[in-house]
Amino acid sequence: MMEKDLEKIFKNLFENEKFEFNENLSAKDIASWDSLRHVVLLMEVEKFFKIKFTLKEVRNLNNVGDLLQAIKAKSKS
């Protein structure tokens, strides 16, 4: 379920892009995924899942798989 919710966030944010949503998806795979979109993405994820990331956690996010693990860890606490 969490994966589907995250996929919806990605599809809304990158609506004009073609990409395959999977755990290996990263900024290099989506042309419009720049630093501003990265911040907006994280804000949308935090809002939807009602969590907050630390700067250290954000630095360790390299792809969708990392983001999913971070969301799961935050959702447990």
Protein Blocks (a to p, Z undefined) as FASTA:
>chain_A
ZZmmmmmmmmmmmmmbccdddfklcfklpmklcfklmmmmmmmmmmmnopaddfklmmmp
mbfklmmmmmmmmmmZZ
